[in-house]
């Protein structure tokens, strides 16, 4: 049975979406990853592009709110931004909870390529953390 992991961010548009895609792609034999937000928006096009450049297709993902998962219990809940950590709904004590304070690449300014480069940097940071936490 696979370990279920929920990545939570504020808008479920970039960091949590990339984390879901990365964990499922690299460790899908052992983990089943999902993502959600405290607010529902859309998957950011630059998150989709940054993942595509890494060979992972998240173009079919959609932004979801945490409530969508109802009473489902996850084995691990990872908040990937400070606001989500502060507003994340109650997580039962038996659930492993992690927090990764990652900058929001959606706040990047500059040209399209400069903004995309920021998404790629955050993607690579998420990949590093996933390898450390789940790769062993």
C-alpha positions in Angstrom: 0.0 0.0 0.0 1.3 3.4 -1.0 1.9 6.2 1.5 -0.5 9.1 0.9 1.0 12.6 0.9 -0.9 15.9 0.7 1.0 19.1 -0.2 -0.8 22.2 0.9 -0.2 25.8 -0.2 -2.4 28.9 -0.2 -3.6 28.9 -3.8 -2.7 25.4 -5.0 -1.3 27.0 -8.1 2.5 26.5 -8.1 4.5 25.1 -5.2 2.0 22.4 -4.1 1.2 21.5 -7.7 4.9 21.0 -8.6 5.5 19.0 -5.4 2.6 16.7 -6.3 3.9 16.2 -9.8 7.5 15.6 -8.6 6.7 13.1 -5.9 4.3 11.1 -8.2 6.8 11.1 -11.0 9.9 10.1 -9.1 8.5 8.0 -6.3 5.0 7.0 -7.5 5.8 3.4 -6.8 5.8 4.1 -3.0 3.8 7.3 -2.6 0.6 8.7 -3.9 0.7 12.5 -3.8 -2.1 15.0 -3.9 -2.2 18.8 -3.5 -4.7 21.4 -2.3 -4.9 24.9 -1.2 -6.6 27.0 1.5 -8.1 28.9 -1.5 -8.9 27.7 -5.0 -7.4 29.5 -8.0 -5.8 27.9 -11.1 -2.6 26.1 -11.9 -0.1 28.7 -12.9 1.0 28.4 -16.5 4.7 29.0 -15.6 4.4 26.1 -13.1 3.2 23.9 -15.9 6.0 25.1 -18.2 8.7 24.7 -15.5 7.6 21.1 -14.9 7.4 20.4 -18.6 11.0 21.5 -18.9 11.8 18.8 -16.3 9.9 16.2 -18.3 6.8 16.1 -16.1 3.3 17.0 -17.4 1.0 18.7 -14.9 -1.1 20.3 -17.5 -4.1 18.2 -16.5 -3.9 19.3 -12.8 -6.5 21.5 -11.3 -6.5 23.8 -8.3 -8.4 22.3 -5.4 -9.2 23.4 -1.8 -8.3 21.2 1.2 -12.0 20.7 2.0 -12.4 18.7 -1.3 -10.7 15.8 0.5 -13.3 15.7 3.2 -12.4 13.3 6.0 -9.7 11.5 4.1 -6.7 10.8 6.3 -3.3 11.3 4.7 -0.1 9.7 6.1 1.9 12.9 5.5 0.8 16.5 5.2 3.4 19.0 3.9 2.7 22.7 4.0 4.9 24.5 1.4 4.3 28.1 2.4 4.1 29.9 5.7 0.5 31.2 5.2 -0.8 27.7 4.5 0.9 26.4 7.7 -0.8 29.1 9.7 -4.3 28.4 8.1 -4.1 24.7 7.5 -7.0 22.9 8.9 -6.6 20.6 11.9 -4.3 17.6 11.2 -4.7 14.6 13.5 -1.7 13.9 15.7 -1.0 10.5 14.1 -0.4 12.2 10.7 3.2 13.2 10.0 3.3 16.9 9.4 6.2 18.7 7.6 6.7 22.4 6.7 8.8 23.7 3.9 8.9 27.5 3.8 9.3 28.1 0.1 9.1 31.4 -1.7 6.1 32.0 -4.0 7.5 31.9 -7.6 4.2 33.6 -8.7 5.6 36.8 -7.0 8.6 36.9 -9.4 9.0 40.0 -11.5 10.9 40.7 -14.7 10.7 39.2 -18.1 8.8 36.0 -18.9 12.1 34.1 -19.0 13.2 35.6 -15.6 9.9 34.6 -14.0 10.1 31.1 -15.5 13.7 30.8 -14.1 12.3 31.6 -10.6 9.7 28.8 -11.1 12.5 26.4 -12.1 14.6 27.4 -9.0 11.6 26.6 -6.7 10.9 23.4 -8.6 14.5 22.3 -8.1 14.3 23.2 -4.4 11.2 21.1 -4.0 12.8 18.2 -5.8 15.8 18.4 -3.4 13.5 18.4 -0.4 11.5 15.5 -1.8 14.7 13.5 -2.4 15.8 14.1 1.2 12.5 13.3 2.8 11.0 10.6 0.6 13.8 9.3 -1.5 15.5 7.1 1.1 
